C-alpha cells in the first residue's frame, strides 16, 4: 500500500491519521476495513475501488485462531440446543449479500464482530423453503402451502417446528477471491439506448468466498418431541439438496453459491487436524499457523454446470466468425457474464430462439458442455415458460 500515507478518508482527521500501512496490515477484520475505512478514491471511482481491493488482496486479514474459537463457541451453542449438523464446502465461489447497502456499490456478508464469512439462517431457511415449494410440495403462494411445509417453516400465526442456525466457517482455509462482473451495454441498461458494440464496458470488481468449508445446523423447536425431531431430519435433507442444486447467495445462475457435501455431521480428518494444529500453543505462531489467502483472480474460471441448471446470458448477433465456431443448427448465441466470446459461448438450437434480439437477457437451461477451437460451448435450451395455469 505505497500510497496509503497520502490517501484521503471521509473521517475525522484524528482517526484518518491512524490509518497507516502498518496499522491496516495488522487489522484481522476484513469486514471492519470494508465497512468503515474505504478511502475516498474507492468510493468515487470504479478504478479506485478496483485498485484498493487489489491492495487488500495482498494482505491477510483473517485471524485463524479467532475462526477456530468462534466455531467452537458456535458448536457448543448448537449442541446444547440439541441441533444436528453437517459440513459442506463451496463448489466454486459464493457471494452472499452482493446487493447489500454499501458505499462500494457491491457488498459481501461478513460477521459484524469477527469479520469472517457466514451464511445467515434466514437465507438458509428461505432457500430450503423455496426448493420445497418449488419441487417437493409445489405452491403458488403461502396461503396454499402444504400442511407439512406450514408446520416446518411456520406462518404469521405459529412458529415452525425447525430452527435454522447461521452456517459458520470451519478450518484454517478461508479464501477471498477478487472477481469481476461487466456490463457490456451500459447505455442499453441505464439509458434504454440500442445495445451497440461501440459502448465501453463497465467493469465492477467484488469479493467472493471460495474453497471454504461451512457447518450447517438445524434444531427441533421442542426438545425431545418426536414430530419436531423427524421434521429436522426432513428439513436437513431438503437443505442439502437445495445447496447442491439451487445454490445460495447472488449470481447462482452464473455458477456461484453451490456446495458439495463433505461428511454427514462429522468433520473430515483434514479439518480435524487443522483445528488441532491451530489450538496447539507455539512459541512462534506466525511461522506455524496456516494463513488463509485473499487471491486476485480477475478472469474467473468457467464454473462446472449441472444438467438442468439455469444460466443467464445476453444475446449477441450471429456473425460469420461466430457461426464457424458453433454447431450448424445454432439459432441463437449468448454472451456468458464477463467472459470473452472467444472463451465461452452459450449456444441454443431451439427454433424459438431464432427470434431473440441482440442485447436481450435470456435464461437458458444447461444441457451439456462442448469444446471447439479452444472455446467452451455451453449447449442449452430455452427455459420453459413459468406462466401460471388458468
N, C-alpha and C positions, 0 to 999 in steps of 0.2 A: 504494500500500500504506500507507494512512494509519494503520492500526492495528498496523503492523509492530513499533514500539518496545515495545508492551505485550504482544506475543504470548509465549506460553509454549511451550517445546520440551522434548521428552524427551532433553535433552542436558546435559552439564556446564555450569554457569553461565559458565565461562570461554569456552566455544565459543558458547553462545547469545547472549552479549553482542555477538558479532561480526556476528550476523545482522540487520543494519540494512537499511533500504530501499535505500541506496546500494550496499551490498555485494551483495545478492541481485540487484539490477537489472543489475549488471556481470557476473554469472555467465553464461557462454555454454554451460553444460552442463545442459540441462533434466533429463537423467537423474539427475544428481547431486542436484539440488534435490528431485525427486520421491522419490528413494530415501533420502536422508539427512536432509533438512531439512523434512519436513512438520510444521506446528505441531500442538499438542495438539488444537485445535479441529477441524482437518481429519480427525483420527483418530477423535475421539469422536462427532462429529455429522455427519450427511449434509449438512445445510445449511452446516456449517463447511467441509466439503470442497468443496462447490459454490462457495462464495464465494472460497475460496483459489485454486481453478482459474481462476476468472474473473479474479482479480488477476494470475495468471501469464500469462493470455491477453493481457493488456495490455502485456506486455513481451517484447521479442525475446530469446530465449535460444539462438540458433543462430549459430555463428561461420561465416560463409560461406567465408572463406579456409581454415578448417580442413576444411570439407566438400570443397573443391576439392583440398586436399593429400592427404586420406585417399583420395579417389577415384583420384588419380594413383598413389599408392603401391599401391593395390589393383590398378590396371590393369597396372602394371609387374610385379607378382607373377604375375597370371594369364597375362600374355603370356609370361613366362619359363617358365611351366609348359605352354605350348602350348595354351591354352584358346581356345575360341570363345565369343563373347558377343553379346548382343542387348539392345536397350533397349525398355522398356515403361513406360507411365505409368498411374497409378491412374485407373480409370474413374470412381470416385466417392470413397469413403472406404475406409480399410483400418485394421484394428486387430489386430495380431499380439501375442499374449501377454496378451489381455484377462483370462484366468483365472489369470494368474501370481500367485505369492505376493507379497502387498503389504499393508501396514498400511492402505492406502487402499481396500481391497476390490476395486478393479479395477487393472489394470496395463497397460503398453504397453512392448513390446520396444524398447529403445534401447541403443546400443552402450555397454558399461560403461566405456569410456575416453573416447569422444568425445561421448556423449550425443545422437547422431543416430540416426534410424530406419534399420533394416536388416532384412533377412529372412534368418533362419538357414538355412544349407544343409540342415540336417536336415529343416526344414519343407518346403523345395522338393523334396527327394528324396521325402519321404512323399507330397506332393501328386501328383507325377508318377507314382509307383508306384500310388497309389490310382486315378488316372484309367486307367492302363494295365490293371490287374487288374479294373477295373470295366467297361471298354468295349472295349479293344483285344484283350486276351487274358484273358477272364473267368476268375477263380479264386476259389474259396471260402476258401482258406487258403494259407499259404506253402508247405505241402508239395505242393500241386498246381499250383504256378506253372509257366507255360510256360517252356521251356528258354531262350528269348530273355530273358524277364523275369529269370530266375535269373542269367543271365550278366551282364546290365547292372547290376542292382541288388545282386547278391551275396547271400550267405547267411552263416550262422554259420560255415561251413567255408571260405568263399572270398570275397575282396573282389570287388566289381563292377568292370566294365570302364570305368565312367564315374564321374568325380569331380564332385560338385556343390559350388559355392562360395557363400558368403554373397552375397546381392544387395545392392549398395550404391547410395545415392542419388547423383545427379549433377546439376550445375547449381545456380543460386542460389535456386531456388524450392523451399522445403520448408514446407508449411503444416501446422500442427497445428490441428485443429478440435475445439472442445468439443461433445460430443454427449450424449444422454441416453437411457436406457432406463427403462421404467416398468412395474412390476408392478401391474396394476390390481386383482388379487385376492390381496394378500399373505397373508391368513388362510387362503386356499384352499391356497396352495403351502406355507406354513410350518406351519399348524396343521390342515390337512385339513378345514377347515370349508367350508360351501357358498359358491360364488362369487357372493355377493350384491353389488349395486351400491352398497351403503352403506359399503363398505370404502374407506379412504383409500389412494390410490395411493402407491407408494414409489419416487420418482424417484432414479435413480443416475446421476450425471454421470461421464463418462470422456473421455479424449483419443483422437482418431483422427488418422491421417495422410491428407492429401488433396493433389491437384494436384502430386504429386511423381513425378519420373522415376527409375526404378531401372535398373541394368545387371545382367544375369544372366549367369553364366558356367558352362561345363562343360568338362572336360578329359579326355583319354583316360588311363586308368591307366598304360598303357605307351606312351611316346612312339614315334612312327614305326611304330606297329603298325596294320596295315590294318583288322583286326577292331575294335579299340578305337576307331579314328577314325570308322568307319562307325556304331558304336554311339552315339558322341557326337552325331552328326547326327540319329540316330533319337530319342534322348532329348531333344534340343533341341526338335524338333518337338512331341513329347508335352508338354513343359513349357509351350510357348507355347499349345497348345490348352487345357491344364489351367488356366492363368492366366486365359484368356478365358472358359472355360466353367464351371469349378468355383470359382475364386477362392481366395484364401489367407488364413489367419487366422481370426478369430472372426466370427460373425454373417453368414456368406456367404449364408444363406437370406434375409437382410434386404437383400441387395444390396451388402454390404461385401466388399472384397478382390479385386474383379475388375480386370483390366488390359486395356489395348489396346496392341497392338504399335506402336512408333514407327518404327523403321527397322532392318532386319536387320543387326546388327553394326556399324552406323555411327551416330554421334551426329548428330542433326538440327542444322541451321545455327544455330538459336536457342540450343541448348545449347553449341555450339562457341564462339559469340560470347560467351556468358555466361562460360565458363571463361576466355577470353582477357581479358575485362574484369576478372575477379577477379584474374588473375595479373599484371596490369599495375600496378606500384607507382604510387601517387599521393601527393601531399602532404597531401590531406585525405580519407583512406579512409572516414571516417564519412559524408561527404556524397556520395560517388560509388558506394559499394558497395551493390548491391541487398540489401535486408533481407527475409528470409522473415518471413511473418506468422503469428501464432497468433490465429485468428479465433474469436470466440464465436458459435456458432450453436446455440441451444438447440433450436429447432424444425427438424429436418432436412428437406431437400428429398426428394421422393419419388425413389428410385433408378430407373434405367432397367432394367427387367427384360427378359430374353431369353426367347423362347418355349421352353418345356421346363424353365425354371429352377424350382427348388423354393422355395416361400415358406411360412414358418411363421406361423400366426395362432391367435388364441383365439376360440372360438365364442361368439357373443353371441345373445341372444334376438331373434327376428324380430318386432319391434313394428310397429304400423300405420304409424308415421312412417318406419321404415326400409323397409318394403315399398313405399312410394310412391317411394323413391329407387333401387330396384333392379329388374332385369327381372322380369317376372311369373312366370317359371319358376324363380326362385331357390329352392333348397331349404335353403341354409344361408348365413349371413353371418358373417364372422370379422373381428375387430379386428386390424389390422396394426401390430405393435410398439407404439410410444408415440404413434402418430398418433391424432388425434381422429376419431371416426366421421363427423363432418361433412366431413372432408377426404379420408379414404381408407377403402375397404371392400374386403374380399376376398369375392367372390361365387362360390358353387359351385351349379351347377344339376343335378348328377348325383343320381339317385334315392337312392343310398346315403347321401347327405349329410343327408337329412331326419331320420335317427336320431341325428345328432350332438347332444350335450348342451351347453348353455351352460357355459362355463368349461373345456371340453376344449381341449387344444392339438392342432392338426391340421397336417399338412404337405400342401400342395397343389402342383400343377404349373401354372405360369403359361401362359396361352394368348394373351391379348390385353388391352389396356387401353382403357377407355371413360371418357368424361366425361359426367356427368349432374348438372345443377343445382349445378355448382361442386364436385362430389365426384368423385374419381378412383376408378373401379371396376376392380379387378384381377380379371378373369374367369379363373377357374381350374377345374381338375378334381381329384378326389382322386388322391393318389399311389398308383400300383399297388402291391399287396402285394409285399413282398420276402421272403416265406416261402420257405425252401429246398425245392427239388423233392425228392420222395422218390426 
